[in-house]
Amino acid sequence: MSRIELAPEVGEDFDRILDHLVRYGVEDPASRIREIVLAIDVLEHNPLIGRPIAGEKKELVIGRRSRGYVALYRYVRGDRHGLRACTAEPAGGRIYEGVI
């Protein structure tokens, strides 16, 4: 089983997502963050399910439509940590290069 290690920027991503949801009057915005975290937790047992993108990075598509997000991560084989970092972005949002 892999261990998920979140990048420090993930907290900033969550704050930014929460601010956006509150600004647009979304009901129970904290539940959206919980949904993202639960989806990321799946990577503990299935670290290779993400779609390959640049280099060793992968992206996990979470939810759909207005509840859609993309988690960018890198799986490190043979490392006890497995997933070195992860950041969540609204679908269609920018990906933070250099986070991983």
MOGICOR-V489484 format. One line per field, one symbol per residue. ss: DSSP state (H for helix, E for strand, C for the rest). phi: phi as a letter, one per 40 degrees, with the letter a starting at -180 (. if undefined). burial: 1 if it has 16 or more other C-alpha atoms within 10 Angstrom, else 0. Layout:
ss=???
phi=???
burial=???
This chain:
ss=CCCECCCCHHHHHHHHHHHHHHHCCCCCHHHHHHHHHHHHHHHHCCCCCCEECCCCEEEEEECCHHHCEEEEEEECCCCCCCEEEEEEEECCCCCCCCCC
phi=.cbcbccdccdcccccccdcccdcgccfccccccccccccddcdcbccccccbdfccbbbcbgafcbcabbcabcbcgcccgccaabbbddgcccccgcb
burial=0111010011001100110010000000000110010011001100100100000011111100000011111111000011111111111000100011
